[in-house]
Amino acid sequence: MKRLDYLTAGESHGPQLTAIIRGVPAGLYLSADYINRDLARRQQGYGRGARMKIEKDTVQIVGGVRKGYTLGSPIALVITNQDYQVWREQMDPEPGQLDDQRVVTRPRPGHADLPGVLKFGQRDARNILERASARETAARVAVGSICRRLLEEFGISIFSHVVNIGGIRVNTKGLDFETIRTCAENSDLRVARPEVESQMKELIRKAKENGDTVGGVYEVIATGVPVGLGNTMNWDEKLDARLAYGLMSCQAIKGVSVGMGFDVADNLGSSVHDPIAFTDDPAERERLVRERGRGPSGGFFHLSNNAGGIEGGMSNGEPIIVRAVMKPIATLMRPLQSVDLKTKDSFEAVRERSDVCAVPAAAVVGEAIVAFVLAQAFLEKFGGDSVAEIKANYCNYIEYLDAY
Ligand SMILES: Cc1cc2nc3c(=O)[nH]c(=O)nc-3n(C[C@H](O)[C@H](O)[C@H](O)COP(=O)(O)O)c2cc1C
């Protein structure tokens, strides 16, 4: 069986973004509206650039789904770039002359421009930046949305919140998952403590005023994940490694941590590792699922979750908790020094229309990436050609765990 997999194509100002996802089982209920909700969430957030106001992304499902149900064939998605008409002259795929005046010869620091032109033998940095742009993440959010829909069928739920913007941290200790989720969803910056939001907005506003930009950290949480996703036996199947790879593959993400992350370095083992406990009381098991976001694990559970739900590269039944750090947006309105590709003279880099802070949007992309990695690992464990077959496999596993 081929692993769940996807490919995206399309340039930032080209006609459209395209994604093809293969390995989605037959019989999954899916609609464009469902995906559009996530696409809209990606476009929100205080500190975004003008493009988010110009374009409202919507997806068209053009393959793999019939009358609202997946067929088991590759699913093809299209997101039209609504300002393509403005860019048509420059971005038309058909043969034609480029306007010399509009060739980008000044690579922007912090972007793919310079390594890209040198690697691909290009003289116009637009041939690189169009694809390197985080516009591509719209396609990934659409793919992630399909994975989220699949995981929902099995009680797995994924949400995100922002925990740091420009050094202003959000302390979520004492908040339950439902509060974090609803507060983040209602916040312009996806933060769970509304009192911190105004401080962050002020920081972003000041950065914008000074032609500068801001980064931060987001957290993604997945609840209801059963024990045993991922694989300890082979390096490339480990769940934590795959989540880190996926999240790092997102534009501007410079680090990923799982659970307590880098804080483990400041603590002794006795306060890092999560003690194991067991209950055979069905009501207690139900409470752990409801209140602590645990997945099925046959009554075994941990007294804390510093490991972020992963031990030995496998899910351990606790909620999966991962964080990713996003660098400040590289395009500054007060541009940094760069060198002209043609003349080799020093210049101030060109500006593209740009965000000041996109950490809340990156968090939504992070959800999509986590959804994809978990769906892939889920199908490896329970895979079948239809949702019904996977449900039978899943129920069989739960019965086995309960009887263990
Ligand atoms: C959701 C999202 C939105 C982004 N928006 C912008 C932007 O408006 N301007 C910009 O310069 N970079 C933006 N970035 C980051 C760049 O795409 C990224 O830094 C660049 O492609 C270089 O890749 P690297 O940072 O991974 O090395 C965004 C990233 C994400 C995840």
The ligand as a MOL file (V3000), in Angstrom:
LIG
                    3D

  0  0  0     0  0            999 V3000
M  V30 BEGIN CTAB
M  V30 COUNTS 31 33 0 0 0
M  V30 BEGIN ATOM
M  V30 1 C 1.6840 31.8910 6.9550 0
M  V30 2 C 2.9610 32.5260 6.5300 0
M  V30 3 C 2.9450 33.7940 5.9680 0
M  V30 4 C 4.1210 34.4100 5.5680 0
M  V30 5 N 4.0690 35.6650 5.0360 0
M  V30 6 C 5.2200 36.2800 4.6600 0
M  V30 7 C 5.2060 37.5980 4.1420 0
M  V30 8 O 4.1430 38.2220 3.9900 0
M  V30 9 N 6.3970 38.1650 3.8090 0
M  V30 10 C 7.5900 37.5110 3.9700 0
M  V30 11 O 8.6280 38.0750 3.6830 0
M  V30 12 N 7.6460 36.2670 4.4560 0
M  V30 13 C 6.5000 35.6200 4.8000 0
M  V30 14 N 6.5450 34.3520 5.3030 0
M  V30 15 C 7.8370 33.6760 5.4350 0
M  V30 16 C 8.5610 33.3790 4.1330 0
M  V30 17 O 7.7360 32.6820 3.2420 0
M  V30 18 C 9.8400 32.5730 4.4090 0
M  V30 19 O 10.5490 33.1590 5.4530 0
M  V30 20 C 10.7110 32.5570 3.1760 0
M  V30 21 O 10.0600 31.8410 2.1600 0
M  V30 22 C 12.0870 31.9480 3.4230 0
M  V30 23 O 12.0140 30.6390 3.8790 0
M  V30 24 P 12.6650 30.2170 5.2660 0
M  V30 25 O 12.3200 31.2850 6.2420 0
M  V30 26 O 12.0180 28.9180 5.6020 0
M  V30 27 O 14.1440 30.1160 5.0730 0
M  V30 28 C 5.3650 33.7260 5.7180 0
M  V30 29 C 5.3850 32.4370 6.2740 0
M  V30 30 C 4.1950 31.8400 6.6770 0
M  V30 31 C 4.2400 30.4630 7.2800 0
M  V30 END ATOM
M  V30 BEGIN BOND
M  V30 1 1 1 2
M  V30 2 1 2 3
M  V30 3 2 2 30
M  V30 4 2 3 4
M  V30 5 1 4 5
M  V30 6 1 4 28
M  V30 7 2 5 6
M  V30 8 1 6 7
M  V30 9 1 6 13
M  V30 10 2 7 8
M  V30 11 1 7 9
M  V30 12 1 9 10
M  V30 13 2 10 11
M  V30 14 1 10 12
M  V30 15 2 12 13
M  V30 16 1 13 14
M  V30 17 1 14 15
M  V30 18 1 14 28
M  V30 19 1 15 16
M  V30 20 1 16 17
M  V30 21 1 16 18
M  V30 22 1 18 19
M  V30 23 1 18 20
M  V30 24 1 20 21
M  V30 25 1 20 22
M  V30 26 1 22 23
M  V30 27 1 23 24
M  V30 28 2 24 25
M  V30 29 1 24 26
M  V30 30 1 24 27
M  V30 31 2 28 29
M  V30 32 1 29 30
M  V30 33 1 30 31
M  V30 END BOND
M  V30 END CTAB
M  END
